[in-house]
Amino acid sequence: MSMKKSPAELKSIFEKYAAKEGDTNQLSKAELKLLIQAEFPNLLKGPSTLDELFQELDKNGDGEVSFEEFQVLVKKISQ
């Protein structure tokens, strides 16, 4: 995925994966994994990487990643 996406395009991608388990405003760990594997395949290097990434993104500790938390990842990998 190109990092030159508009905020609306990023929101659309986020919601596409978040909707897999029902809540289009939150990504579960499984949904985040699917999104990363499809859109950012070079980002995950090993099984522990997803857990570490998820913990880093889930700032409020609710077990899900919001769009705002997801934007932190996009910003980080687009630098």
Secondary structure, 3 states (H helix, E strand, C coil): CCCCCCHHHHHHHHHHHHHHHCCCCEECHHHHHHHHHHHCCCCCCCHHHHHHHHHHHCCCCCCCEEHHHHHHHHHHHCC
